[in-house]
Amino acid sequence: MSEVQLKKALTPAGIWAVAVGAVVSGNYYGWNYIFSETNFEGALIALGIACLFYIPFSFMYAELATAIPSSAGPAAYTEKAFGRGAGFFAGFSYLVESLFCTPGICIATGAYVHTLVPTVPAVVASVVTYLIFLYVNCRGIESSQFVGLIVTVIGVAGCVLFGAVGMPHADFAFLGQMGDLGGINGIFVAIPYAVWFFLGFEAGGMGAEECKNPSRDIPKAFILAIFTCFACGMIMLFTTASVLPKEQILVNDAPIANVINSIFGDGSAMSTLFIVIAMIGLVASLNGIIIGQSRQAYALARCKCLPAFLGKLNKDGTPINALLTTSVIGIAFTIIGSVDVIVVIAGMGSAFMALCCFASWVKLQKSQPEMERPYVCHRWIGYLGIPFCLIVAFCSLYSAVTAGTLFYFAVGFFVLAILYYLLSCRHKDGTFLVEPDEQ
């Protein structure tokens, strides 16, 4: 085994920051399309379905992550239950999710920067933002944890402050003036955007190998993290919907800025403050997802399912080649992508990944009941999430089919990945579950 390994530096606060940080940007952009085909009641139903998926998922995921602590995350859990090929599919699903999440975050950050400083082109700001956090992560997990914790706390605090500032100006009549429910179709269209309040949470699982005490720290961090995400989502939904009419909520990708500008005016000090907070919340997610996607690519390479150079660590224990390669892909999508399409494509990868995790959890209960489980999810909680996971998966695929060109890119990724595995990786000796003899 190589002397250089992933460094065990993550604390409970660090794991919380990765999980919440990967999600918190969803509060600041993109989610407002939840109202595109439905009204407030439909949005609440969609958010309820997302909660009944993700809250049980977090408890179930904590059990898997503590029983099988691996930087491969879902790939390791799925391999343990169904074999290496299924593990590859789960890992690649997360990789697709994260590779589409990071461009959305950077695009939104660039738009906020351009709003604040109109002379800076949005696309330039987007790419520079990505490069800054690539540099932070290249310095190692300790640097990523330190910066990630700071920006995540600010991002969460910004949600609380938004509610405190916005709710005194609420006009609850707006909640009843959003048109029709839109039927089942309206709710189905809304669900992928409700998921945006939780999407990326699973990045915390990719930090398991770098956690100082995964059996004790991961459950605490995950459970606190999922309820943090829930609270932030509820604040954003209720505050925005009760301050602005529907047409103003949907005018662009930045509903938070629209609310603050409607209260205090464009260019006000409060408007500038919230633009800055929104940018910090966005980069918190960028940092968390960069950690997750680079560790997933590293784990896939370590298992001999991606080119070997991606499985190399530098002297500080950072998967530098995986970090650089995934970031180059993310920057490319940042330049060509659009936020609303990216939301549904990322949701599609997330749904596949979550289905693999739930299926693995059920299978391992039956096939390996003796497996050591430092944390055990109550069975009724885990099983509660399965039907809602299926609903979200169906809605994500339904939305993705109509999402445009990038949908076909995503399908192409999956097809090529499966063919690549069958032709090049199937007979190789590798596993997501343990460190290989050589990296």
C-alpha positions in Angstrom: 0.0 0.0 0.0 1.2 3.5 -0.7 2.6 5.5 2.2 0.5 8.5 1.0 -3.2 8.2 2.0 -6.2 10.5 2.4 -5.6 12.6 5.5 -7.9 12.1 8.4 -8.7 15.7 9.3 -12.4 16.2 9.1 -14.2 16.9 12.4 -18.0 16.7 13.0 -18.2 20.4 12.1 -16.2 19.7 8.9 -18.6 16.9 7.8 -21.6 19.1 8.6 -20.0 21.9 6.5 -19.4 19.6 3.5 -23.0 18.2 3.6 -24.8 21.6 4.3 -22.3 23.5 2.2 -23.0 21.3 -0.8 -26.7 22.2 -0.4 -26.9 25.7 0.8 -26.5 27.4 -2.5 -29.9 25.9 -3.5 -31.5 28.5 -1.3 -30.1 31.4 -3.2 -30.9 30.5 -6.8 -32.8 28.2 -9.1 -35.4 26.8 -6.7 -37.9 29.5 -7.6 -38.9 27.5 -10.7 -40.9 25.4 -8.3 -43.7 27.9 -9.0 -43.4 27.6 -12.8 -46.3 25.2 -13.3 -48.1 25.2 -9.9 -49.2 27.5 -7.0 -48.1 27.7 -3.4 -50.0 24.7 -2.3 -48.4 22.6 -5.1 -45.0 23.9 -4.1 -45.6 22.9 -0.5 -46.7 19.4 -1.6 -43.5 19.2 -3.7 -41.4 20.3 -0.8 -43.1 17.8 1.5 -42.3 15.0 -0.9 -38.7 16.1 -1.1 -38.5 16.2 2.7 -40.0 12.7 3.0 -37.3 11.5 0.7 -34.2 13.3 2.0 -34.8 13.2 5.8 -35.1 9.4 5.8 -32.3 9.3 3.3 -30.0 11.1 5.7 -30.6 8.7 8.5 -30.2 5.7 6.2 -27.1 7.2 4.6 -25.5 7.8 8.0 -25.8 4.0 8.7 -24.2 3.1 5.4 -21.4 5.7 5.7 -20.4 4.6 9.2 -20.6 0.9 8.4 -18.7 1.3 5.1 -16.5 4.4 5.5 -15.1 5.0 2.0 -14.4 8.0 -0.2 -16.3 6.1 -2.8 -19.5 6.8 -0.8 -22.5 5.4 -2.8 -20.2 3.3 -5.0 -18.9 1.4 -2.0 -22.3 0.8 -0.4 -23.7 -0.5 -3.7 -20.7 -2.7 -4.4 -21.1 -4.2 -0.9 -24.7 -5.1 -1.7 -24.8 -5.9 -5.5 -21.2 -6.1 -6.8 -18.6 -3.9 -8.4 -20.6 -3.1 -11.6 -23.6 -1.8 -9.7 -21.1 0.2 -7.5 -19.7 1.8 -10.6 -23.1 2.9 -11.7 -23.9 4.4 -8.3 -20.6 6.2 -8.2 -20.9 7.5 -11.8 -24.5 8.7 -11.0 -23.1 10.9 -8.2 -20.3 12.1 -10.5 -22.8 13.2 -13.1 -24.9 14.9 -10.4 -21.9 16.8 -9.0 -20.4 17.7 -12.4 -23.7 19.4 -13.2 -24.2 21.0 -9.8 -20.9 23.0 -9.9 -21.6 24.8 -13.2 -25.0 25.9 -11.9 -23.4 27.3 -8.8 -20.8 29.1 -10.7 -23.2 30.5 -13.3 -25.4 31.9 -10.4 -22.3 33.3 -8.6 -21.2 35.0 -11.8 -24.7 36.6 -12.3 -24.5 38.0 -8.7 -21.0 39.4 -9.3 -22.2 41.0 -12.5 -25.1 42.5 -10.7 -22.8 44.0 -8.1 -20.0 45.0 -10.5 -21.6 45.4 -14.0 -18.2 45.9 -15.7 -17.3 42.3 -14.8 -18.8 39.8 -17.3 -20.8 37.1 -15.6 -19.0 34.3 -17.4 -15.6 35.6 -16.4 -16.7 35.9 -12.7 -18.1 32.3 -12.9 -14.8 30.8 -14.1 -12.7 32.9 -11.7 -14.9 31.7 -8.8 -14.3 28.1 -9.8 -10.6 28.7 -10.1 -10.4 30.2 -6.6 -12.0 27.2 -4.9 -10.0 24.8 -7.0 -6.9 26.5 -5.5 -8.4 26.2 -2.0 -8.9 22.5 -2.5 -5.5 21.9 -4.0 -4.1 23.1 -0.7 -5.6 20.0 1.0 -8.6 18.9 3.1 -7.6 21.0 6.1 -7.7 24.1 4.0 -11.0 23.0 2.4 -12.5 22.3 5.8 -11.5 25.7 7.2 -12.8 27.7 4.3 -15.9 25.5 3.9 -16.9 25.9 7.5 -16.7 29.7 7.4 -18.6 30.1 4.2 -21.3 27.5 5.1 -22.0 29.2 8.4 -22.4 32.5 6.6 -24.6 30.9 4.0 -26.9 29.5 6.7 -26.9 32.7 8.7 -27.9 34.5 5.5 -31.1 32.3 5.2 -32.0 33.2 8.8 -31.4 36.9 8.2 -33.4 36.8 5.0 -36.4 35.4 6.9 -36.0 38.0 9.7 -35.8 40.9 7.2 -38.4 39.7 4.8 -41.3 38.3 7.0 -42.2 41.7 8.5 -43.1 42.8 5.0 -45.1 39.7 4.2 -48.4 39.9 2.5 -50.0 36.5 2.9 -52.6 37.3 0.2 -49.9 36.5 -2.3 -50.0 32.9 -1.2 -53.5 32.5 -2.6 -52.8 34.5 -5.8 -50.5 32.0 -7.6 -53.1 30.5 -10.0 -54.1 26.9 -10.2 -52.5 23.9 -8.7 -51.7 22.6 -12.2 -52.8 19.1 -11.3 -50.4 16.2 -11.0 -48.3 17.6 -13.8 -47.7 20.9 -12.0 -46.6 19.1 -8.9 -44.3 16.7 -10.9 -42.6 19.7 -12.6 -42.2 21.4 -9.1 -40.6 18.4 -7.4 -37.1 18.6 -9.0 -36.9 22.2 -7.9 -38.0 21.3 -4.3 -35.2 18.8 -4.3 -32.8 21.7 -5.0 -33.1 22.6 -1.3 -31.4 19.2 -0.5 -29.4 18.3 -3.7 -25.8 17.5 -3.0 -26.2 16.5 0.6 -24.6 13.1 -0.1 -21.2 14.9 -0.6 -20.7 14.4 3.1 -20.4 10.7 2.6 -17.4 11.1 0.4 -15.5 12.6 3.3 -15.8 9.4 5.4 -12.2 8.2 4.9 -11.0 11.7 5.8 -13.1 11.8 9.0 -11.2 11.5 12.3 -13.9 9.3 13.9 -16.6 8.3 11.3 -18.6 6.0 13.5 -19.3 8.8 16.1 -19.0 12.0 14.0 -20.9 11.1 10.8 -24.4 10.4 12.3 -24.3 13.6 14.4 -23.1 15.7 11.5 -25.6 14.2 8.9 -28.7 14.5 11.1 -27.9 18.1 12.1 -27.1 18.8 8.5 -30.4 17.6 7.0 -32.5 19.5 9.5 -30.4 22.6 8.8 -31.2 22.2 5.1 -34.9 21.7 5.9 -35.1 24.8 8.1 -33.3 27.0 5.4 -35.6 25.7 2.7 -38.8 26.5 4.6 -37.6 30.0 5.4 -36.8 30.7 1.8 -40.0 29.3 0.4 -42.4 31.0 2.8 -40.6 34.4 2.9 -40.2 34.7 -0.9 -43.8 33.6 -1.6 -45.3 36.0 0.9 -43.4 39.1 -0.2 -43.5 38.9 -4.0 -46.3 38.0 -6.5 -45.6 34.9 -8.6 -44.5 36.7 -11.8 -41.8 38.6 -9.9 -40.5 35.4 -8.2 -40.0 33.8 -11.7 -38.5 36.9 -13.4 -34.9 35.5 -13.1 -32.7 32.9 -11.2 -32.2 35.1 -8.1 -35.5 35.3 -6.1 -33.6 36.5 -3.0 -32.3 39.6 -4.7 -35.8 40.3 -6.1 -37.3 40.2 -2.6 -34.7 42.4 -1.0 -34.8 44.9 -3.9 -38.6 45.1 -3.6 -38.3 46.0 0.1 -35.3 48.3 0.1 -34.8 49.3 -3.5 -32.2 48.5 -6.1 -28.6 49.5 -5.1 -29.5 49.9 -1.5 -27.0 48.9 1.2 -29.3 45.9 2.2 -29.4 44.8 -1.4 -25.6 44.9 -1.6 -25.3 43.0 1.7 -27.6 40.2 0.5 -25.8 39.9 -2.9 -22.6 39.4 -1.0 -24.2 36.8 1.4 -25.8 35.0 -1.6 -22.4 34.8 -3.3 -20.9 33.3 -0.1 -23.7 30.8 0.2 -23.1 29.8 -3.4 -19.4 29.2 -3.0 -20.0 27.2 0.1 -21.8 24.7 -2.1 -19.0 24.9 -4.7 -16.5 24.0 -2.1 -18.5 21.1 -0.7 -19.3 19.6 -4.1 -15.7 20.0 -5.4 -14.6 17.9 -2.4 -17.3 15.3 -3.2 -16.7 15.0 -6.9 -13.0 14.8 -6.7 -13.1 12.1 -4.0 -15.6 10.2 -6.1 -13.4 10.4 -9.2 -10.4 9.4 -7.1 -12.3 6.4 -5.7 -13.5 5.3 -9.2 -9.9 5.4 -10.4 -8.6 3.6 -7.3 -11.0 0.8 -8.1 -9.6 0.7 -11.6 -12.8 2.0 -13.1 -11.3 5.3 -14.4 -7.8 6.0 -15.7 -5.2 5.3 -13.0 -3.7 8.8 -13.0 -6.9 10.0 -11.4 -6.2 7.7 -8.4 -2.9 9.4 -7.5 -2.4 11.4 -4.3 0.1 14.2 -3.8 2.4 14.4 -0.8 -0.4 16.1 1.3 -2.9 13.3 0.6 -4.9 15.3 -1.9 -6.3 13.5 -5.0 -4.8 16.3 -7.1 -5.3 14.7 -10.6 -9.0 13.9 -9.9 -9.5 17.4 -8.5 -8.0 19.1 -11.5 -9.7 16.9 -14.1 -13.2 17.2 -12.6 -12.7 20.9 -12.3 -11.8 21.3 -16.0 -15.0 19.5 -16.9 -17.0 21.7 -14.5 -15.5 24.8 -15.9 -16.4 23.7 -19.5 -20.1 23.2 -18.4 -20.0 26.5 -16.6 -19.3 28.2 -19.9 -21.9 26.4 -22.0 -24.7 25.6 -19.4 -27.9 27.2 -18.2 -29.3 27.0 -14.7 -32.8 25.6 -15.2 -31.5 22.7 -17.3 -28.7 22.0 -14.9 -31.1 21.7 -12.0 -33.0 18.8 -13.5 -29.9 17.0 -14.9 -28.2 17.1 -11.5 -31.5 15.9 -10.0 -31.5 12.9 -12.4 -28.0 11.8 -11.3 -29.0 12.3 -7.7 -32.1 10.2 -8.1 -30.2 7.3 -9.6 -27.6 7.5 -6.8 -30.2 7.6 -4.0 -32.1 4.6 -5.5 -28.8 2.7 -5.4 -28.3 3.6 -1.8 -31.8 2.7 -0.6 -31.6 -0.6 -2.5 -28.2 -1.4 -1.0 -29.4 -0.6 2.5 -32.4 -3.0 2.1 -30.2 -5.7 0.6 -27.5 -5.5 3.2 -30.1 -5.8 6.0 -31.1 -9.2 4.6 -27.9 -10.5 3.2 -25.4 -9.3 5.9 -27.4 -8.7 9.1 -24.2 -9.5 11.1 -22.2 -6.6 9.4 -20.9 -4.1 12.1 -23.1 -1.0 12.1 -21.8 1.7 14.5 -25.0 3.6 13.8 -28.3 2.0 13.0 -31.2 3.8 11.2 -34.6 2.8 12.5 -36.1 0.6 9.8 -39.4 2.4 9.6 -37.5 5.7 8.9 -35.5 4.2 6.1 -38.5 2.4 4.5 -40.5 5.6 4.7 -38.1 7.3 2.3 -38.2 4.6 -0.4 -41.6 5.5 -2.1 -40.8 9.2 -2.0 -37.4 8.5 -3.5 -39.2 6.6 -6.4 -41.5 9.6 -6.9 -38.6 12.0 -7.0 -36.7 9.8 -9.4 -39.7 9.6 -11.7 -40.2 13.3 -11.7 -36.5 14.0 -12.3 -36.5 11.8 -15.3 -39.8 13.3 -16.5 -38.3 16.8 -16.2 -35.0 15.9 -17.7 -36.5 14.4 -20.9 -37.9 17.9 -21.7 -34.8 19.8 -20.5 -33.0 20.3 -23.8 -29.6 19.4 -25.2 -27.8 18.8 -21.9 -30.2 16.0 -21.2 -28.7 14.1 -24.1 -25.2 14.9 -22.9 -26.1 13.3 -19.5 -27.7 10.2 -21.2 -24.6 10.0 -23.3 -22.4 10.1 -20.2 -24.3 7.1 -18.7 -24.3 5.1 -22.0 -20.6 5.7 -22.6 -19.8 5.0 -18.9 -21.6 1.6 -19.0 -19.9 0.6 -22.2 -16.6 1.7 -20.9 -17.1 -0.4 -17.7 -18.2 -3.5 -19.7 -15.3 -3.2 -22.2 -12.5 -2.0 -20.1 -13.1 -2.4 -16.3 -15.3 -5.4 -15.7 -12.5 -7.9 -15.5 -10.0 -5.8 -13.6 -9.2 -6.5 -10.0 -10.4 -3.6 -7.9 -12.8 -2.7 -5.1 -14.4 0.4 -3.7 -14.5 -1.1 -0.2 -10.9 -1.2 0.8 -7.6 0.5 0.0 -5.9 -1.3 -2.8 -2.3 -2.5 -2.5 -1.1 0.1 -4.9 -2.6 3.5 -5.7 
